[in-house]
Amino acid sequence: MSKVIKASKVTGEYIINQNPKTLSFNDNNSESDSGTGGNRKAKKQQQVISQAEQEAQEIIENAEAEAEKIIDAAKKEKEEILAEKDQIYNELKSKAEAEGLENAEAEIDRLKEELASLISGFEEEFSREKDRIRTEIIELAVKIASIVIDVKLETEHEMINNIISDMLSKIDDNHRDIVVRVNPQLLPYIEENRFYEHINQKNIEFVSDPELKKGDCVVETSLGGKEGSLVHKLDQIRTELLKEVEQHD
């Protein structure tokens, strides 16, 4: 920093001559340049110069000290601003993270609801599909049973006796005048004596009915009749199987 001389504190007037090495001083109380007067003047000039330099140094030091204070204050303010900025940043960051967490939790809750709805829909669909498959399996089983019975009746005609026996087992002792109708092709295979022995001497007659399919059997008595068609029988089996499936769900 350049040296500054405070002129207001110097008695007299400074004049810088053309020769930079020469400094002349004009005092208001000037004395002659000869003898002791000249020495006193030179001494006084030196004192003024020393005082001016000292004051200039003090001004410089004060200016430097003030500058240091300003710099320190600026640094402190800068640090405070930076600290405040960091605090605000951290607060905003925490807030953003909190909001982000809330948003994340809200998103998680939304996804949970969607997942629960999806699972519920899947379970309902699975239940419907399971019931459909079970029904189809039962229908297939009944259809297979029908085919098996038809095939067996073609080769094992005596099976008609088991069908008739099953029908007669459902008739109590109050029934009289029993008529058993079967397909004409199976009439010759009926073991009539077998049934005569087990109906307690009840009147029983076996007749052919061309409208009946193989495996069909219709029993008529004085109290009414019972249908034993194969289709009806299979329907009963189908119904029982479906009930069994529902009970085990």
Backbone bond lengths (Angstrom), bond angles and torsions (degrees), N, CA, C in turn:
res aa  C-N    CA-C-N  psi(-1)  N-CA   C-N-CA  omega(-1)  CA-C   N-CA-C  phi
1 M - - - 1.455 - - 1.538 107.66 -
2 S 1.371 118.51 135.23 1.478 122.52 -177.77 1.510 111.17 -69.63
3 K 1.339 115.25 152.23 1.459 121.71 -179.50 1.515 109.98 -76.63
4 V 1.344 114.73 137.74 1.464 120.85 179.51 1.522 108.60 -122.47
5 I 1.319 117.97 133.23 1.468 123.03 178.95 1.508 108.27 -109.50
6 K 1.310 115.21 122.15 1.458 120.60 -179.42 1.541 108.58 -82.51
7 A 1.321 117.95 101.85 1.479 123.32 -173.02 1.509 112.93 -67.33
8 S 1.305 118.76 -27.87 1.467 120.62 -176.40 1.509 112.52 -65.04
9 K 1.326 117.12 -17.82 1.461 119.97 -178.55 1.533 112.18 -98.40
10 V 1.291 118.12 9.12 1.472 121.46 -179.02 1.536 109.13 -111.72
11 T 1.347 115.52 130.03 1.470 119.89 178.39 1.512 108.83 -81.04
12 G 1.284 118.59 125.82 1.457 122.24 -179.19 1.518 111.07 107.19
13 E 1.316 116.21 -157.66 1.457 121.88 -174.09 1.515 108.89 -143.72
14 Y 1.340 115.85 132.02 1.459 120.55 177.52 1.523 109.64 -90.80
15 I 1.359 114.20 135.80 1.462 119.41 174.93 1.512 108.10 -130.47
16 I 1.311 115.59 120.22 1.465 119.61 178.63 1.517 108.08 -92.21
17 N 1.374 116.04 119.15 1.454 120.86 -179.72 1.526 110.23 -77.86
18 Q 1.331 113.21 176.14 1.451 119.20 179.27 1.513 111.21 -62.61
19 N 1.335 115.71 -31.82 1.455 120.09 178.08 1.517 107.88 -83.91
20 P 1.290 118.10 111.64 1.474 120.77 -174.98 1.512 112.76 -62.78
21 K 1.326 117.80 -19.76 1.458 120.12 -178.84 1.517 111.58 -83.72
22 T 1.343 118.39 -9.48 1.467 122.39 -174.96 1.506 109.24 -109.21
23 L 1.297 116.56 126.35 1.456 122.04 178.26 1.520 107.79 -122.61
24 S 1.330 119.03 115.14 1.467 122.85 -179.37 1.507 108.98 -106.50
25 F 1.314 117.24 149.19 1.447 123.97 -176.92 1.509 108.80 -128.33
26 N 1.326 118.96 128.04 1.451 123.56 176.48 1.510 107.88 -108.66
27 D 1.289 116.38 110.68 1.466 121.06 -178.70 1.508 109.37 -94.37
28 N 1.337 116.64 149.50 1.457 120.31 177.85 1.530 111.12 -66.56
29 N 1.339 117.14 -28.01 1.473 122.15 177.79 1.523 109.38 -106.26
30 S 1.298 117.54 55.77 1.465 122.04 -173.31 1.517 111.66 -66.61
31 E 1.304 112.89 148.32 1.462 120.30 178.29 1.526 108.71 -119.53
32 S 1.271 116.95 172.57 1.474 120.90 -179.74 1.503 109.78 -70.99
33 D 1.367 115.65 153.58 1.455 120.42 -176.12 1.536 111.93 -82.71
34 S 1.293 116.95 -0.40 1.470 118.28 -175.74 1.508 111.37 -97.28
35 G 1.317 115.87 154.09 1.479 121.79 169.68 1.509 112.29 65.42
36 T 1.339 112.94 -144.84 1.466 121.45 -176.96 1.507 112.08 -67.66
37 G 1.358 115.44 -26.14 1.460 118.62 178.63 1.512 111.37 -61.10
38 G 1.328 115.82 -39.04 1.469 119.44 179.66 1.514 111.61 -67.20
39 N 1.326 115.68 -37.61 1.470 118.79 178.81 1.537 112.19 -65.42
40 R 1.347 112.77 -42.35 1.479 115.94 179.65 1.538 110.79 -62.97
41 K 1.357 113.64 -37.67 1.459 117.84 179.60 1.512 111.43 -64.70
42 A 1.327 115.68 -43.35 1.468 120.18 -179.78 1.525 110.30 -64.36
43 K 1.350 114.70 -40.33 1.461 119.22 -179.80 1.536 111.22 -65.11
44 K 1.344 113.29 -40.82 1.454 117.57 179.86 1.521 111.41 -65.86
45 Q 1.344 113.99 -38.97 1.461 118.92 177.56 1.530 110.78 -60.47
46 Q 1.324 114.61 -40.87 1.466 119.68 -179.21 1.518 110.54 -65.66
47 Q 1.339 115.72 -39.69 1.459 119.64 178.88 1.547 111.49 -63.17
48 V 1.324 112.67 -43.07 1.475 117.52 179.12 1.518 110.93 -62.86
49 I 1.342 114.91 -42.86 1.470 119.17 179.47 1.520 110.37 -62.57
50 S 1.343 116.19 -45.59 1.476 120.30 -179.88 1.530 110.94 -61.60
51 Q 1.339 114.42 -42.91 1.457 118.53 179.31 1.530 110.99 -63.63
52 A 1.342 114.81 -41.60 1.466 119.31 179.48 1.519 111.09 -63.33
53 E 1.356 115.75 -43.49 1.461 119.76 178.95 1.527 111.04 -63.45
54 Q 1.357 115.19 -40.06 1.461 119.80 179.96 1.539 110.95 -64.55
55 E 1.341 112.93 -45.24 1.459 116.54 178.67 1.532 111.54 -64.98
56 A 1.322 114.80 -37.90 1.469 119.15 177.80 1.520 110.56 -62.12
57 Q 1.356 115.72 -41.52 1.462 120.46 178.89 1.523 111.03 -64.42
58 E 1.356 113.86 -39.96 1.466 117.48 178.47 1.532 111.23 -64.02
59 I 1.353 112.84 -41.65 1.473 116.77 177.70 1.523 110.81 -60.67
60 I 1.348 114.54 -43.20 1.472 119.25 179.05 1.522 110.85 -61.45
61 E 1.351 114.35 -47.34 1.462 118.41 -179.06 1.533 111.30 -62.75
62 N 1.357 114.33 -42.29 1.466 117.74 177.73 1.536 111.71 -62.60
63 A 1.349 114.00 -41.34 1.466 118.49 178.73 1.522 110.92 -63.70
64 E 1.364 115.28 -42.60 1.458 119.11 178.43 1.524 111.15 -64.22
65 A 1.369 115.00 -41.34 1.466 118.75 178.68 1.528 110.78 -63.47
66 E 1.340 114.64 -41.94 1.474 118.73 178.71 1.525 110.83 -64.85
67 A 1.336 113.06 -39.59 1.469 117.23 177.88 1.521 110.92 -63.03
68 E 1.359 115.13 -40.31 1.469 119.28 177.86 1.526 110.89 -61.61
69 K 1.360 113.25 -41.84 1.462 117.23 178.63 1.532 111.19 -62.36
70 I 1.347 112.91 -44.43 1.473 117.34 179.12 1.524 110.89 -61.45
71 I 1.361 114.05 -43.59 1.471 118.69 178.99 1.519 110.90 -62.51
72 D 1.360 114.84 -45.75 1.473 118.90 179.07 1.528 111.08 -60.95
73 A 1.351 114.28 -42.89 1.465 118.43 178.99 1.528 110.75 -63.34
74 A 1.348 114.05 -40.48 1.463 118.15 178.57 1.525 111.08 -64.61
75 K 1.354 114.35 -42.06 1.463 118.33 177.84 1.527 111.20 -61.58
76 K 1.361 113.79 -44.15 1.456 118.94 -179.53 1.530 110.64 -62.56
77 E 1.337 114.02 -44.79 1.467 118.19 178.92 1.525 110.88 -62.78
78 K 1.345 113.69 -39.61 1.459 118.36 178.04 1.521 110.65 -61.83
79 E 1.353 114.53 -45.61 1.461 119.13 179.10 1.527 111.35 -62.02
80 E 1.362 114.92 -40.45 1.466 118.61 178.51 1.531 111.18 -63.97
81 I 1.333 113.75 -41.62 1.471 118.20 178.62 1.524 110.62 -63.61
82 L 1.359 114.02 -44.20 1.463 118.14 178.57 1.526 111.30 -63.04
83 A 1.360 114.71 -42.22 1.464 118.85 178.93 1.525 110.50 -63.30
84 E 1.342 114.18 -43.21 1.469 118.35 178.99 1.526 110.62 -64.83
85 K 1.333 113.92 -38.65 1.462 118.20 178.00 1.520 110.78 -62.61
86 D 1.358 114.95 -45.07 1.463 119.31 178.30 1.525 111.36 -62.00
87 Q 1.358 114.41 -40.49 1.464 118.43 179.87 1.531 110.33 -64.32
88 I 1.333 114.51 -46.78 1.466 118.65 178.71 1.522 110.45 -62.11
89 Y 1.346 114.78 -41.83 1.466 119.17 179.25 1.520 110.95 -61.20
90 N 1.357 114.32 -46.22 1.466 118.47 -179.98 1.526 111.36 -63.53
91 E 1.364 115.00 -39.97 1.458 118.28 178.18 1.524 110.94 -63.60
92 L 1.331 114.68 -45.45 1.464 118.70 178.38 1.522 111.36 -64.29
93 K 1.343 114.68 -38.73 1.456 119.17 178.92 1.523 110.65 -64.33
94 S 1.366 114.95 -45.58 1.467 119.40 178.40 1.519 110.79 -61.75
95 K 1.342 114.36 -42.35 1.464 118.54 179.19 1.517 110.56 -63.45
96 A 1.337 114.79 -43.67 1.462 118.98 179.32 1.522 110.98 -63.04
97 E 1.361 114.48 -41.90 1.464 118.21 178.60 1.516 110.79 -64.46
98 A 1.363 115.35 -40.88 1.471 119.51 178.71 1.522 110.16 -63.42
99 E 1.350 114.84 -45.72 1.457 118.35 178.14 1.515 110.44 -65.00
100 G 1.337 114.37 -38.12 1.457 118.09 176.66 1.507 111.46 -62.79
101 L 1.353 115.94 -40.55 1.462 120.55 178.49 1.518 110.23 -64.97
102 E 1.358 114.88 -43.65 1.458 118.18 178.04 1.520 110.25 -61.82
103 N 1.340 114.78 -42.99 1.459 118.21 177.91 1.516 110.64 -63.05
104 A 1.353 115.18 -40.07 1.466 119.15 178.70 1.522 110.55 -63.90
105 E 1.361 115.73 -43.83 1.462 118.91 178.85 1.525 110.79 -63.93
106 A 1.336 115.38 -40.08 1.468 119.03 177.64 1.522 110.44 -63.40
107 E 1.334 115.38 -40.16 1.463 119.66 178.44 1.519 110.45 -65.80
108 I 1.343 115.36 -40.50 1.466 119.72 178.25 1.526 110.15 -62.60
109 D 1.351 116.22 -44.67 1.469 119.99 178.52 1.523 110.83 -60.93
110 R 1.336 115.37 -41.65 1.463 118.92 179.50 1.523 110.87 -63.88
111 L 1.324 115.39 -42.92 1.458 119.50 178.90 1.522 111.27 -66.21
112 K 1.358 115.42 -36.04 1.464 118.94 176.88 1.524 110.95 -61.59
113 E 1.342 115.22 -44.35 1.461 119.67 179.31 1.526 110.47 -63.24
114 E 1.330 115.88 -42.88 1.459 119.25 178.31 1.525 110.62 -62.76
115 L 1.348 114.65 -41.93 1.461 119.03 179.74 1.522 110.87 -65.14
116 A 1.354 116.32 -43.00 1.466 120.25 178.72 1.521 110.61 -61.74
117 S 1.342 115.67 -42.47 1.462 120.23 178.17 1.520 110.59 -64.77
118 L 1.339 114.99 -40.87 1.463 119.57 178.93 1.520 110.90 -64.05
119 I 1.352 115.69 -43.36 1.464 120.16 179.28 1.520 110.31 -63.96
120 S 1.347 115.81 -43.77 1.463 120.19 179.29 1.523 110.75 -60.81
121 G 1.342 115.12 -45.48 1.462 119.24 177.77 1.515 111.54 -63.18
122 F 1.341 115.05 -39.32 1.461 119.21 178.88 1.525 110.90 -64.58
123 E 1.360 115.70 -42.52 1.463 119.56 -179.90 1.525 111.05 -63.68
124 E 1.342 115.81 -41.56 1.463 119.24 178.15 1.524 110.57 -63.97
125 E 1.329 115.47 -44.93 1.459 119.66 179.03 1.523 110.58 -63.61
126 F 1.341 115.34 -41.31 1.463 119.75 178.79 1.525 110.78 -62.34
127 S 1.355 115.95 -41.84 1.464 120.58 179.63 1.524 110.57 -63.31
128 R 1.343 115.55 -44.36 1.472 119.09 178.29 1.518 110.97 -63.67
129 E 1.334 115.16 -42.70 1.466 119.02 -179.71 1.523 110.71 -66.14
130 K 1.344 115.60 -38.58 1.464 119.62 178.88 1.525 110.51 -62.77
131 D 1.342 116.02 -44.92 1.468 119.93 178.76 1.520 110.87 -63.15
132 R 1.337 115.14 -40.29 1.463 118.72 179.72 1.523 110.99 -63.79
133 I 1.335 115.41 -43.77 1.468 119.59 -179.66 1.523 110.64 -64.65
134 R 1.338 116.22 -42.00 1.466 119.58 179.09 1.523 110.69 -61.76
135 T 1.339 115.04 -43.37 1.471 119.05 179.18 1.519 110.50 -62.28
136 E 1.332 115.39 -43.10 1.464 118.95 179.23 1.526 111.08 -64.12
137 I 1.341 115.66 -38.33 1.470 119.05 178.78 1.524 110.44 -63.87
138 I 1.348 115.51 -43.46 1.470 119.57 179.32 1.524 110.42 -63.87
139 E 1.343 115.83 -44.06 1.466 119.39 178.53 1.521 110.40 -60.38
140 L 1.325 115.37 -41.78 1.463 119.66 178.71 1.524 110.77 -64.85
141 A 1.339 116.20 -41.75 1.470 120.03 179.41 1.523 111.14 -62.53
142 V 1.337 115.56 -42.40 1.472 119.78 179.14 1.523 110.62 -65.49
143 K 1.331 115.32 -41.03 1.466 118.90 178.87 1.527 110.73 -63.97
144 I 1.315 116.00 -41.41 1.469 120.02 177.30 1.522 110.27 -63.20
145 A 1.339 115.86 -42.01 1.469 119.93 178.78 1.522 110.59 -60.77
146 S 1.339 115.41 -41.26 1.464 119.41 178.98 1.523 111.28 -61.85
147 I 1.327 115.55 -44.14 1.467 119.93 179.42 1.524 110.65 -63.84
148 V 1.336 116.22 -43.79 1.469 120.78 -179.87 1.524 110.73 -60.85
149 I 1.339 115.68 -43.64 1.473 119.36 -179.78 1.522 110.59 -64.21
150 D 1.341 116.11 -43.35 1.468 119.37 178.90 1.517 111.23 -59.64
151 V 1.323 115.88 -44.10 1.469 120.31 -179.76 1.520 110.66 -64.68
152 K 1.328 116.12 -44.02 1.466 120.16 -179.32 1.534 111.42 -64.29
153 L 1.341 115.31 -39.29 1.468 118.33 179.73 1.523 111.77 -66.28
154 E 1.332 116.39 -26.04 1.462 119.82 177.24 1.519 111.53 -72.87
155 T 1.318 115.90 -31.15 1.474 119.69 -176.61 1.524 113.04 -108.95
156 E 1.326 115.51 -26.52 1.464 119.49 -178.66 1.540 108.24 -121.59
157 H 1.305 116.16 77.01 1.466 121.78 -173.98 1.522 112.82 -62.37
158 E 1.339 115.71 -26.73 1.467 118.62 -178.03 1.533 112.67 -67.22
159 M 1.332 116.22 -8.05 1.468 118.78 176.94 1.522 111.41 -60.83
160 I 1.334 117.15 -23.88 1.460 120.24 178.96 1.521 111.44 -59.89
161 N 1.336 115.79 -27.23 1.469 119.49 178.61 1.539 111.28 -67.60
162 N 1.309 116.04 -37.25 1.476 119.38 177.45 1.534 110.83 -66.44
163 I 1.328 114.71 -37.63 1.467 119.00 179.40 1.531 110.11 -66.35
164 I 1.331 116.39 -44.92 1.473 120.62 178.63 1.526 110.48 -63.13
165 S 1.325 115.86 -42.47 1.468 120.41 -179.43 1.526 110.73 -60.41
166 D 1.321 115.57 -40.65 1.469 119.50 179.12 1.528 110.83 -64.62
167 M 1.333 116.58 -38.80 1.458 120.21 179.76 1.527 111.02 -67.76
168 L 1.310 118.09 -44.47 1.468 121.69 -178.08 1.529 112.09 -67.91
169 S 1.330 116.79 -25.90 1.468 119.54 -179.77 1.530 111.91 -67.48
170 K 1.301 116.26 -15.97 1.462 121.12 -178.88 1.535 112.24 -93.33
171 I 1.309 116.40 2.24 1.469 120.99 -179.17 1.523 109.38 -104.65
172 D 1.327 116.75 128.67 1.472 119.38 -179.16 1.535 111.17 -86.43
173 D 1.317 114.77 -175.73 1.465 120.45 -173.96 1.527 113.60 -72.41
174 N 1.288 117.67 -11.65 1.466 120.23 -178.61 1.524 113.14 -78.27
175 H 1.295 116.12 -13.84 1.462 120.05 -177.92 1.534 110.17 -82.48
176 R 1.337 114.53 137.64 1.461 120.86 177.66 1.524 108.85 -132.24
177 D 1.333 114.62 169.04 1.472 120.94 176.48 1.531 110.99 51.98
178 I 1.308 114.15 63.16 1.468 121.09 -175.74 1.527 110.11 -83.51
179 V 1.333 115.99 131.29 1.458 122.36 175.21 1.529 108.07 -121.64
180 V 1.328 115.48 126.20 1.474 121.08 -179.98 1.523 108.20 -111.81
181 R 1.320 116.01 120.69 1.461 121.13 179.72 1.536 109.40 -106.47
182 V 1.341 115.87 135.78 1.467 121.70 178.91 1.521 109.22 -142.01
183 N 1.319 115.46 170.70 1.450 121.24 176.25 1.530 109.60 -62.78
184 P 1.332 117.99 138.73 1.475 120.92 -176.56 1.529 114.03 -55.55
185 Q 1.315 117.62 -34.26 1.466 120.16 -177.78 1.530 112.59 -69.07
186 L 1.330 116.02 -21.13 1.465 118.96 -177.83 1.532 112.69 -100.54
187 L 1.312 117.03 -8.43 1.475 119.43 -178.44 1.532 112.79 -57.66
188 P 1.345 118.82 -40.15 1.477 118.76 -179.03 1.532 113.72 -64.91
189 Y 1.331 117.62 -17.58 1.473 120.34 -175.01 1.537 112.93 -95.41
190 I 1.313 115.63 1.59 1.464 118.39 179.71 1.528 109.87 -74.84
191 E 1.296 116.49 129.30 1.469 122.52 177.99 1.540 107.98 -88.89
192 E 1.310 115.40 83.63 1.465 120.90 -173.04 1.530 112.40 -60.61
193 N 1.298 117.22 -41.69 1.474 120.56 -178.13 1.541 111.39 -59.83
194 R 1.297 114.45 -34.95 1.476 119.80 179.31 1.532 110.50 -58.69
195 F 1.306 116.41 -39.71 1.466 120.37 -176.94 1.530 111.83 -83.07
196 Y 1.302 115.30 -31.38 1.465 118.37 177.86 1.532 110.60 -59.90
197 E 1.304 115.85 -35.60 1.468 120.34 -176.20 1.535 112.60 -73.02
198 H 1.336 116.20 -18.68 1.465 118.38 -172.15 1.530 113.32 -114.71
199 I 1.299 118.00 9.80 1.466 119.06 179.71 1.524 111.81 -112.67
200 N 1.320 115.62 17.06 1.464 121.34 175.41 1.531 112.52 54.78
201 Q 1.316 114.89 48.96 1.461 122.30 175.49 1.530 113.31 61.69
202 K 1.353 115.76 22.88 1.462 118.37 177.29 1.531 109.06 -75.12
203 N 1.298 115.16 150.83 1.450 119.55 178.35 1.521 109.21 -71.34
204 I 1.335 118.06 122.47 1.464 122.53 -177.61 1.521 109.05 -135.96
205 E 1.304 115.91 139.71 1.460 121.81 -178.66 1.529 108.68 -135.48
206 F 1.326 116.52 138.77 1.463 122.82 178.87 1.522 108.06 -111.64
207 V 1.324 115.44 123.07 1.465 119.59 -178.12 1.529 109.31 -130.10
208 S 1.330 114.66 156.92 1.472 119.93 178.05 1.523 110.11 -92.57
209 D 1.324 114.51 148.79 1.468 120.84 178.67 1.525 107.81 -139.55
210 P 1.351 116.84 106.76 1.464 120.62 -176.28 1.531 113.78 -63.90
211 E 1.310 116.22 -16.61 1.469 118.71 179.33 1.534 112.47 -79.14
212 L 1.328 115.31 -13.09 1.472 119.42 -179.82 1.526 110.62 -89.49
213 K 1.318 114.84 143.42 1.459 120.46 175.47 1.511 109.61 -84.36
214 K 1.313 115.23 164.99 1.466 119.25 174.79 1.529 108.79 -60.91
215 G 1.282 115.21 131.67 1.455 119.35 -178.15 1.513 112.05 97.98
216 D 1.362 116.73 -17.11 1.464 119.38 177.25 1.522 109.66 -79.61
217 C 1.312 114.39 148.49 1.466 119.77 179.23 1.527 108.69 -151.69
218 V 1.327 116.92 125.04 1.461 121.76 178.91 1.524 107.84 -119.37
219 V 1.325 115.99 128.12 1.467 122.01 -179.81 1.532 108.63 -113.17
220 E 1.313 115.50 125.06 1.460 121.67 178.39 1.529 109.09 -117.56
221 T 1.334 116.44 140.72 1.470 120.90 179.00 1.533 109.03 -137.35
222 S 1.312 115.10 179.32 1.466 120.40 178.42 1.522 112.20 -64.85
223 L 1.311 116.52 -19.05 1.468 121.45 -179.08 1.532 113.15 -103.96
224 G 1.285 117.80 4.72 1.456 120.29 -179.95 1.516 111.89 135.29
225 G 1.321 115.50 -164.82 1.453 119.26 -177.98 1.525 113.12 -135.94
226 K 1.312 114.76 161.73 1.470 121.90 177.30 1.516 108.31 -130.02
227 E 1.312 113.35 131.49 1.461 119.05 179.43 1.512 109.65 -90.71
228 G 1.293 115.55 133.02 1.455 120.73 179.03 1.507 111.53 -127.39
229 S 1.351 115.80 36.23 1.462 118.28 178.86 1.522 109.79 -65.87
230 L 1.307 114.05 151.76 1.468 118.99 -179.37 1.528 110.84 -61.94
231 V 1.332 115.84 -39.30 1.467 119.80 179.26 1.520 110.39 -62.02
232 H 1.332 115.37 -45.01 1.467 119.61 179.13 1.526 110.77 -62.96
233 K 1.316 114.96 -41.88 1.465 120.00 179.46 1.525 111.06 -61.46
234 L 1.299 115.48 -44.28 1.467 119.34 -179.86 1.529 111.31 -67.60
235 D 1.324 116.15 -34.96 1.471 119.25 175.88 1.523 110.75 -62.08
236 Q 1.312 116.14 -40.04 1.465 119.97 177.83 1.528 111.02 -64.07
237 I 1.322 114.70 -42.42 1.471 119.02 178.12 1.530 110.26 -62.05
238 R 1.335 115.46 -44.00 1.468 120.63 178.96 1.527 110.67 -59.19
239 T 1.314 116.82 -46.14 1.473 121.56 -179.76 1.519 111.32 -61.40
240 E 1.316 116.27 -43.84 1.467 120.52 -179.64 1.525 111.46 -65.17
241 L 1.310 116.22 -39.44 1.469 119.70 179.07 1.529 111.20 -65.81
242 L 1.326 116.54 -41.91 1.467 120.03 178.72 1.523 111.13 -64.03
243 K 1.316 117.24 -39.62 1.465 120.64 176.60 1.520 110.69 -62.81
244 E 1.311 115.57 -41.33 1.466 120.48 -179.93 1.526 110.81 -62.71
245 V 1.309 116.06 -40.93 1.467 120.52 178.97 1.522 110.84 -64.93
246 E 1.331 117.50 -44.68 1.463 121.70 -179.82 1.521 111.62 -62.52
247 Q 1.320 117.49 -36.80 1.464 121.22 -179.10 1.519 112.04 -68.20
248 H 1.329 117.31 -26.14 1.467 120.78 -177.34 1.520 112.39 -96.61
249 D 1.331 119.34 5.94 1.473 121.80 176.91 1.518 110.48 -74.24
